Amino acid sequence: MNNMTYSLVWSALLSLISQASSQNVQIQAIPQTVTLRENDLVVLCSITNPSQLASLFFIQLSKNASGNFTTVVSVASGNKLLWADSTLYNRGAIASGSISTKSTPQLRFTILKDIVRCPDDFKLYKCKMSGFDLQSNAFESETMPITITYNIKPNVIEMPRVRILGETNDTPNRQFSIGTVIEITCEGQIGSDPSNTIGWCAKRASELSFITLANTPIHSDATPLGCQYTRSSTITYNLTNYDTFTRFLCESGDTGTCGTGTAIQYVNITIVRPTLIVKVRIMNDHNDTTKRQFPVGTVLQITCQGQIGSDPNKTIGWCIQKKNEPSFTRLSQTPLHSDAGNQSSTITYNLTSEDIFTRFLCESGDTGLCGTGTAIQYVNISTTGTEGSSTTSAPSTDDGNMDSEKYINVLDESLWRVIAKYFTDKPYMF
């Protein structure tokens, strides 16, 4: 039988087929919603009442790809598979089926998860069957079309962008001074649901794990891109002295817990701690001195110079701790501050007999309490015994000469004390 004769016979046969309800054949998507790259796309055409059928001519699956339904694949006499969609067949789609009414007549169509394409494969599908009933009446039945939906998990987020608040351009810097307010922006895929957003977490150096940021992000509108949506998300963050090393995480996908997203990016931010330098000068001298011991009554100028952070209104604070005092206290003297920038702060201090050993502290940053600054420097000052004298008396000389009586006094006052302390328990000869 040539093709023309076969076509005429088939047309005549179909003309005898009466239209039946779709209850003889059903269509099912397994699963109804396909998660891309995780699920195979499966369409099952099955016969609901095979015991009431004498025989089947075919079971057929069709797909609406461009406005009209076209046949994808059929199973016909002899359980032979007839592929009409060569594109799907060549891509690797598979089918199996049987039209034997003595078993379970069905046609199963599968696109394996690794070759599923979105949106090409997520179209309208319907099933059709034809055969004879027990009264030898020819009939055909067709299902209503179904749509196979999809779920796509995001897997791409761009590297976060950082910008100082108020500036127009992003910065490549990842190290900032305390008090800097930065904006961090992440942009990327959010999946197939346009209501999804990008989540934010952070972990400071002292913390064991990431925690969700309390900052409220600003999200852009979702933009479709293929089967995915993309959007950006921006947080504003004020850097404090706790942010010595803070790691920020932005993620999309399953963001119920920090780090569970399917698309994740990180950015590390550190702070630059200000540094301070201390200089000491005797009042009315022109140069600084490296000495740290002075006679009682000496008037000192102590200068602390360095960074104060991003707020030009900040200053350098001063504290003092004398011998036998348990802690630092604020200096009562009013410092002289230079203009902001690389600021300096100078105090004038008159050494008294109470300054046997006095420790000065200068600090910038959080100076609410002594020693809480982010940059701290110390200088230790001690005094010699009486005003204008030295704690260690040197032997008096006249024109570089010393008589025997003065030598004996030196030995009695100094040398014998050392010998008595360190050498009397050993058999030394003197």
PyMOL commands that set and color helices and strands:
alter all, ss='L'
color gray80, all
select helices_A, chain A and resi 3-16+22-24+50-52+77-79+86-91+113-115+404-422
alter helices_A, ss='H'
color red, helices_A
select strands_A, chain A and resi 18-19+25-30+33-35+41-47+53-64+69-76+80-83+94-98+106-111+124-133+138-142+146-147+149-151+161-164+175-177+181-191+199-203+211-212+218-219+223-225+228-238+245-252+263-272+276-282+293-295+299-306+317-322+329-330+336-337+343-350+357-364+375-384
alter strands_A, ss='S'
color yellow, strands_A
deselect
rebuild
show_as cartoon
